[in-house]
Amino acid sequence: MPPTALSPKLPAPASPLPPGGQNLRFILGLKLNQLRKQQALSLKELAGRAGIAISYLNEIEKGKKYPKPEKILALAKALGVSFDDLVSLHLGEKLHPLSGVLKSGILQEIPLEVFGLTPTGLLAMMAGEPQKISALFDTFVKIARRFDVKVEHLLLAAMRSHVEQSKNYFEDLEQVAESFRTAKDWERRPVPDFARLRDHLVRTCGYTIDEHSLGAHAELHDLRAVTLHGDSGHPRLLLNPRLGEWQRAFLLAREIGHRQLGQHEAVTTSPLVKVDSFDQLLANFRASYFAGALLLDRQLLVADLRQFFARPTWDGDALIAIKRKYQATPEMFFHRLSQIVPRFFGLEQMYFVRFDHRRGTPQVRIGKELHYQRMHASHSIGVNEHYCRRWVSLEALRRFEQQQAARGSDATVASAQRSTFCVTNDDYFSIALAHPQNLDAGMNSCVTIGFQVNDAFKRAVRFWDDPALPLRIVGDTCERCGITDCAERAVPATLRDRELQHTRQLAALDRLAGGG
């Protein structure tokens, strides 16, 4: 195809892209991708015609780079189109519906790279059915507005998916922690050395550790830590004075993780008060993972778990003794197990979940959850629904609250249960630890890890069929549950009844249409 006439006059050299510049990159990349494919050109062929590197052309098509005007002109000549056609924001009649997707900003907000996608690549896939795809995205945006779904929720969901896809195990971070320990000549030990961690941050990294100031701010009383990186180059780590020593050690280790991984922000908080980007979430996760790997050594833990899993019967006291040996919080202990067990014991079909319960109230909510390979049930369903009282997590919370009321004891309660979900018929072995929250005197939590009872689990865990453990049929929430003889039911199965009524209506319509 011969080149068309082009204006010899070029615009001024490219300056930093203006607001909306990301869309300029996306649109240019999409146009180049579409034109190249229409002309059956490979990346190598087009790059050769335009006199640019193949890798650079690939970056342009992916929407990662926006070339200078002379490069755009060379690409236009190579494709036989005008300069203005390439740089225009106009997508053409066929692709025009995708303009709404670009204007919504959703492509900039979702961390597509986590799922192996680029905005331009996604747009290219959409180009086949632009009207339908645009309508689909418009629907998502309207649903998000209707139910007040914020960008923060999308980023957190993407972060969770990233962790689940990797089975919550990251060998590169394990190696960074191992290399740091070796370089410092720190021995493997189950109990963290708070003084040694503090000394490293203060003497080597120039930190000031403040364990008083944070407690003076009522608005920040529920934060565990705040890190301030001022212009002086001497960071300040403010720790909540109500933290236990292991929690303080973890926060020091996480700060070391930020340094070892080259991550720096002006202000960081634990937990995060404001989520600005996926990169921020990822940096926070990676530093936390480093801390867990440094403090809860995988070699020591795997050895202890092998002995525990080899027991002929379930022993909750033995599990609590292992946790006590490492002096970790129940949540951090179980979270570390959720990283190690799939990797070293082959138990990949598992879940981790934390329930929070306000003492003296029926309020129970999900605080955190991860699912590997498959979900055992839908936990975070409706904000006003009642989770199944037959779950071992809720049973452990009830036992723990009774213990607090009767004996005033905050000793961790361990429970285990075989659960068969009534809808899917999946069988899970679930282990729960109920305990008080440190920074909220009126809140209890229960962390649970559950393993699908399959051949791999039966080989790895000797007490999988301990006859002393209860075997219970469980549901999701009372509102959705089809178990008719449930003594623990909190409310009627209104949502299930509505679904059954709808099913009966559809069946009646089929009979009517068939003359029945």
C-alpha atoms as one frame of an Amber mdcrd trajectory, in Angstrom:
protein
   0.000   0.000   0.000   1.653   3.307  -1.065   2.096   6.037   1.499  -0.438
   8.872   1.454   0.569  12.517   1.195   1.855  13.855   4.477   2.417  17.324
   5.765   6.165  18.070   5.931   5.673  20.197   9.036   6.068  18.381  12.348
   4.759  19.472  15.747   7.179  20.658  18.375   9.174  17.929  20.176   7.118
  15.916  22.616   6.830  17.233  26.148   5.628  15.298  29.175   2.165  13.994
  28.450  -0.664  16.247  29.679  -3.502  15.080  31.961  -5.107  12.167  30.189
  -1.737  11.350  28.623  -2.154   7.712  29.543  -5.133   7.589  27.190  -2.926
   9.050  24.434  -0.531   6.142  24.866  -3.360   3.598  24.979  -5.023   4.966
  21.834  -1.785   5.225  19.860  -0.828   1.702  20.886  -4.262   0.354  19.943
  -4.188   2.082  16.545  -0.717   0.786  15.756  -1.682  -2.731  16.791  -4.844
  -2.672  14.677  -3.183  -1.167  11.592  -0.222  -3.538  11.755  -2.479  -6.581
  11.985  -4.749  -5.310   9.195  -1.688  -5.168   6.947  -0.429  -8.573   8.163
   2.838  -7.062   9.392   4.908  -8.560  12.190   6.501  -6.376  14.838   9.841
  -7.002  13.185   8.581  -5.965   9.744   6.967  -2.733  10.938   9.959  -1.857
  13.108  12.238  -2.374  10.090  10.117  -0.143   7.854   9.991   2.614  10.491
  13.646   2.302  11.492  12.994   1.743  15.191  13.858  -1.072  17.583  11.430
  -3.980  17.855  11.440  -3.729  21.666  10.577  -0.027  21.482   7.716  -0.669
  19.064   6.439  -3.375  21.392   6.468  -0.877  24.297   4.551   1.657  22.195
   1.895  -0.880  21.200   1.465  -1.886  24.855   0.780   1.723  25.778   3.897
   1.992  27.914   5.771   4.534  25.761   4.702   7.567  23.724   7.299   8.270
  20.988   8.644  11.587  19.790   6.967  13.177  16.727   9.654  12.002  14.289
   9.117   8.387  15.390   5.341   8.748  14.987   5.911  10.184  11.487   8.128
   7.232  10.597   5.442   4.806  11.798   2.753   6.685   9.855   4.822   6.454
   6.649   5.455   2.760   7.238   1.734   2.108   7.645   0.579   4.440   4.880
  -1.518   6.711   7.061  -1.265  10.354   8.030   0.498  11.693  11.106  -2.775
  13.231  12.291  -4.599   9.900  12.029  -2.157   8.329  14.451  -2.025  11.102
  17.058  -5.746  11.904  17.007  -7.826  10.812  19.991 -10.524   9.761  17.529
 -10.825   5.983  17.414 -12.968   5.759  14.322 -16.583   4.699  13.998 -15.977
   1.015  14.745 -13.904   1.572  17.883 -15.704   4.707  19.087 -17.638   2.832
  21.827 -14.320   2.152  23.560 -13.974   5.896  24.180 -16.346   5.500  27.106
 -14.090   2.853  28.631 -11.095   5.192  28.347 -12.973   8.170  29.777 -14.143
   6.130  32.778 -10.504   5.815  33.929 -11.042   2.173  34.866  -8.058   0.980
  32.803  -5.746   3.261  34.778  -7.127   2.122  38.123  -7.062  -1.667  37.706
  -3.538  -3.187  37.976  -3.889  -5.225  34.792  -0.231  -6.263  34.821  -0.978
  -8.506  37.803  -3.060 -10.643  35.461  -0.561 -10.535  32.591  -2.474  -7.829
  30.695  -1.796  -4.296  29.494  -4.449  -1.618  28.917  -3.643  -1.542  25.202
  -3.661  -5.311  24.979  -7.040  -5.393  26.698  -8.360  -2.724  24.338  -7.076
  -4.747  21.403  -9.025  -7.767  22.644 -12.081  -5.568  23.044 -11.826  -4.250
  19.488 -13.658  -7.271  18.089 -16.913  -6.379  19.878 -16.411  -2.755  20.990
 -20.097  -1.929  21.531 -20.744  -4.979  23.707 -17.535  -4.505  25.688 -18.231
  -0.808  26.205 -21.728  -1.633  27.475 -20.249  -4.249  29.816 -17.745  -1.793
  31.306 -20.450   0.854  31.606 -22.524  -1.662  33.557 -19.608  -2.372  35.900
 -19.114   1.350  36.525 -22.803   1.841  37.322 -22.843  -1.141  39.683 -19.731
   0.212  41.425 -21.419   3.592  41.927 -24.663   1.992  43.075 -22.967  -0.096
  45.764 -20.248   2.434  46.637 -17.410   0.237  45.377 -14.286   2.372  45.494
 -10.969   2.076  43.688  -9.478   0.961  46.992 -11.770  -2.093  46.963 -10.656
  -2.989  43.426  -6.995  -2.657  44.372  -7.414  -4.789  47.498  -9.268  -7.445
  45.498  -6.500  -7.412  42.870  -3.869  -7.746  45.602  -5.683 -10.725  47.066
  -5.930 -12.359  43.644  -2.195 -11.827  43.121  -1.437 -13.516  46.436  -3.834
 -16.402  45.794  -2.449 -17.038  42.300   1.021 -17.396  43.817  -0.338 -19.640
  46.611   0.883 -16.960  49.025   4.474 -18.156  48.648   7.261 -15.997  47.196
  10.643 -17.679  46.982  12.420 -14.436  46.052  11.329 -12.839  49.333  12.264
 -15.957  51.289  15.734 -15.662  49.757  16.038 -11.953  50.600  15.213 -12.727
  54.231  17.633 -15.678  54.263  20.418 -13.580  52.710  19.881 -10.811  55.255
  20.056 -13.286  58.144  23.252 -14.818  56.721  24.893 -11.426  56.135  24.137
 -10.365  59.726  25.252 -13.785  61.048  21.984 -14.153  62.953  21.248 -17.697
  64.096  17.927 -19.405  63.427  15.721 -19.056  66.463  11.968 -19.334  67.058
  11.732 -16.204  69.244  12.502 -12.830  67.578  15.261 -10.736  69.117  13.620
  -7.328  69.488  16.797  -5.667  70.769  18.807  -6.894  67.769  16.200  -5.681
  65.280  15.997  -2.318  67.006  19.779  -1.982  67.079  20.002  -2.632  63.323
  17.414   0.037  62.500  18.914   2.619  64.870  22.645   2.080  64.307  22.758
   0.898  60.705  19.727   2.625  59.164  19.660   5.807  61.273  16.133   5.353
  62.598  14.600   6.931  65.663  12.215   4.515  67.427   9.420   6.348  69.270
   7.114   4.255  71.471   5.278   7.161  73.119   4.108   9.818  70.643   1.553
   7.695  68.791  -0.401   6.996  71.968  -0.922  10.721  72.500  -3.131  11.076
  69.395  -6.682   9.849  70.003  -7.404   9.695  66.265  -4.499   7.281  65.756
  -5.053   5.003  68.750  -5.910   1.986  66.563  -2.798   2.285  64.345   0.046
  -0.077  65.089   2.789   2.059  63.570   3.575   5.160  61.524   6.851   5.722
  59.678   7.920   9.274  58.810  10.676   9.899  56.264  11.589  13.572  56.624
  14.078  15.687  54.688  16.739  15.013  57.309  17.248  11.489  56.029  16.654
  10.058  59.520  13.353   8.142  59.529  11.131   8.002  62.607   9.197   4.852
  63.445   6.318   5.510  65.817   5.057   2.368  67.550   1.782   2.017  69.438
   2.721   1.562  73.123  -0.056  -1.043  73.582   1.582  -3.547  71.234   3.046
  -6.807  72.456   6.740  -7.472  71.953   6.245  -9.862  69.009   4.075  -7.292
  67.239   6.719  -4.638  67.770   9.400  -7.031  66.496   7.333  -7.706  63.381
   6.986  -3.979  62.645  10.743  -3.482  63.047  11.392  -6.438  60.743   8.933
  -5.063  58.203  10.764  -1.721  58.260  13.983  -3.601  57.591  12.162  -5.307
  54.731  11.295  -1.941  53.177  14.984  -1.021  53.320  16.225  -4.353  51.944
  13.726  -4.213  49.076  14.496  -0.572  48.237  11.001   0.678  49.059  10.598
   4.238  50.348   7.509   6.355  50.942   7.157   9.700  52.698   4.631   8.311
  55.184   3.594   4.701  55.792   1.078   3.382  58.289   0.120  -0.005  59.678
  -2.564  -0.787  58.786  -2.743   1.361  55.645  -4.987   4.369  56.222  -5.091
   5.374  52.567  -4.581   3.159  49.527  -3.262   5.209  46.611  -2.073   2.568
  44.175  -1.513  -1.123  43.616   2.238  -0.544  43.844   1.738   0.793  47.368
  -0.212  -2.321  48.353   2.386  -4.567  46.743   5.263  -2.815  48.539   3.443
  -3.141  51.863   2.770  -6.838  51.236   6.347  -7.617  50.188   7.847  -5.906
  53.249   5.384  -7.756  55.500   6.208 -11.069  53.832   9.931 -10.407  54.411
   9.217  -9.778  58.097   7.266 -13.009  58.456   9.986 -14.990  56.679  12.689
 -13.445  58.877  10.892 -13.974  62.199   9.155 -17.306  61.519  11.929 -19.382
  59.971  10.542 -21.866  57.452  13.061 -24.598  58.299  12.139 -24.570  61.975
   8.412 -24.352  61.276   8.368 -27.165  58.724  10.116 -29.469  61.218   7.596
 -28.642  63.945   4.636 -29.074  61.599   5.861 -32.481  60.431   5.842 -33.673
  64.026   2.416 -32.147  64.659   0.830 -33.631  61.524   2.279 -37.045  62.453
   0.218 -37.205  65.664  -2.417 -39.963  65.617  -5.109 -37.681  67.066  -5.941
 -33.988  66.973  -4.306 -32.083  69.859  -5.190 -28.404  70.140  -2.866 -27.910
  73.103   0.056 -29.183  71.023  -0.714 -26.638  68.301  -0.941 -23.829  70.853
   2.397 -24.982  72.281   4.004 -24.584  68.842   2.531 -21.092  68.517   3.775
 -20.255  72.010   7.250 -21.497  71.088   7.475 -18.801  68.394   5.622 -16.229
  70.536   3.780 -15.017  67.432   0.241 -13.688  67.373  -2.317 -16.313  66.281
  -2.982 -14.394  63.071   0.669 -14.071  62.086   1.327 -17.697  63.031  -1.536
 -19.009  60.892  -0.751 -16.617  58.063   2.805 -17.953  57.955   1.433 -21.511
  57.976  -0.754 -20.598  54.999   2.467 -19.735  53.130   4.440 -22.800  54.161
   1.915 -25.663  54.155   0.940 -25.538  50.445   4.610 -25.341  49.430   6.152
 -27.969  51.719   3.239 -30.325  52.359   1.477 -30.187  48.983  -1.829 -29.037
  50.495  -2.776 -26.466  47.875  -6.555 -26.592  48.232  -6.906 -24.583  51.396
  -8.191 -21.309  52.782  -7.286 -18.766  55.453  -9.910 -16.555  57.068 -10.162
 -14.211  60.061 -13.449 -13.434  61.797 -13.841 -10.461  64.127 -16.503 -10.436
  66.868 -17.569  -7.560  69.102 -18.035  -9.056  72.565 -21.579  -9.041  73.905
 -23.118  -8.490  70.463 -24.168 -10.758  67.573 -21.830  -8.803  65.273 -19.435
 -11.122  63.392 -17.615 -10.013  60.248 -14.847 -11.176  57.944 -11.574  -9.354
  58.553  -9.345 -11.144  56.040  -9.576 -14.138  53.731  -7.475 -16.009  51.181
  -8.401 -19.018  49.067  -5.969 -21.217  47.170  -7.021 -23.202  44.072 -10.725
 -23.078  44.905 -13.088 -21.440  47.366 -14.647 -23.652  50.007 -17.567 -21.233
  50.316 -18.500 -17.609  49.714 -17.598 -15.871  52.940 -17.973 -12.143  52.312
 -21.551 -12.258  51.093 -23.945  -9.624  52.421 -23.192  -7.134  55.166 -26.403
  -7.930  57.030 -26.390 -11.699  56.541 -25.720 -14.176  59.338 -22.772 -16.535
  58.828 -23.399 -20.214  59.540 -23.195 -20.858  63.293 -21.945 -24.379  62.597
 -18.579 -23.152  61.292 -15.688 -24.009  63.613 -14.642 -20.324  63.578 -17.890
 -19.123  65.126 -17.965 -22.048  67.540 -14.449 -21.171  68.714 -15.467 -17.535
  69.205 -18.441 -18.636  71.326 -16.220 -20.866  73.470 -13.676 -18.095  73.848
 -16.270 -15.540  74.965 -17.699 -18.031  77.462 -14.196 -18.605  78.825 -13.703
 -14.851  79.213 -17.018 -14.455  81.025 -16.596 -17.485  83.325 -12.907 -17.297
  84.209 -11.726 -13.943  82.916  -9.146 -15.800  80.845  -7.781 -14.573  77.509
  -5.899 -17.818  76.818  -6.100 -18.820  73.143  -8.770 -21.410  72.319  -7.982
 -24.040  69.669 -10.709 -25.974  67.821 -10.879 -28.351  64.874 -13.765 -29.706
  62.834 -14.597 -31.674  59.708 -17.113 -29.662  57.678 -19.117 -30.707  54.641
 -20.706 -27.814  52.754 -24.316 -28.661  51.985 -24.381 -27.015  48.527 -21.074
 -28.239  47.058 -20.575 -31.371  49.211 -16.916 -30.337  49.664 -15.283 -31.769
  52.788 -12.842 -29.545  54.736 -10.724 -30.040  57.829 -10.681 -26.673  59.589
  -8.456 -25.547  62.474  -9.288 -22.372  64.417  -7.560 -20.214  67.041  -9.740
 -17.698  68.927  -8.049 -14.866  70.827  -8.529 -11.231  71.966  -7.462  -8.331
  69.788  -4.602  -6.326  71.186  -5.650  -2.767  70.323  -9.403  -3.159  70.879
 -10.330  -4.512  74.310 -13.900  -5.278  73.236 -13.032  -7.244  70.093 -12.191
 -10.914  69.729 -10.849 -12.588  66.594 -10.635 -16.109  65.273  -8.178 -17.155
  62.580  -8.913 -20.361  60.704  -7.079 -22.433  58.130  -8.992 -25.138  56.324
  -7.790 -27.940  54.064  -9.854 -29.887  51.597  -9.937 -33.502  52.746  -8.393
 -35.137  49.677  -5.716 -37.785  49.128  -2.884 -35.273  49.632  -4.307 -34.196
  53.003  -4.835 -37.778  54.134  -1.196 -38.566  53.317   0.168 -35.478  55.064
  -1.994 -35.362  58.208  -2.303 -38.539  60.232  -5.195 -37.351  62.434  -7.429
 -36.379  59.484 -10.106 -38.914  60.509  -9.837 -38.577  64.300 -13.216 -39.974
  65.488 -13.233 -37.542  68.417 -13.673 -34.587  66.064 -17.166 -33.474  65.047
 -18.295 -33.917  61.447 -20.873 -31.248  60.614 -22.974 -30.265  57.639 -22.582
 -26.501  57.179 -23.961 -23.761  54.961 -22.946 -20.253  53.939 -25.323 -17.895
  55.722 -28.638 -18.566  57.420 -30.412 -16.515  54.754 -29.084 -18.829  51.990
 -29.033 -22.174  53.824 -31.111 -25.182  52.829 -30.511 -27.199  56.017 -34.010
 -27.657  57.470 -33.193 -29.151  60.894 -30.623 -26.597  62.062 -30.879 -25.795
  65.764 -28.275 -23.023  65.388 -30.209 -21.069  62.735 -30.317 -17.358  63.606
 -32.866 -16.172  61.008 -35.119 -17.805  58.379 -33.686 -18.748  54.973 -35.320
 -15.782  53.236 -32.896 -15.555  50.307 -33.076 -19.285  49.658 -36.882 -19.193
  49.820 -36.879 -16.357  47.293 -34.577 -18.331  44.991 -36.773 -21.442  45.276
 -39.872 -19.396  44.507 -38.180 -18.023  41.398 -37.245 -21.558  40.334 -40.863
 -22.686  40.783 -42.078 -19.752  38.697 -39.715 -20.677  35.853 -40.867 -24.296
  36.000 -44.511 -23.205  35.903 -43.837 -21.017  32.862 -42.189 -23.972  31.097
 -45.222 -26.133  31.809 -47.521 -23.367  30.595 -45.545 -22.953  27.363 -45.669
 -26.714  26.833 -49.399 -26.866  27.310 -49.084 -28.663  30.636
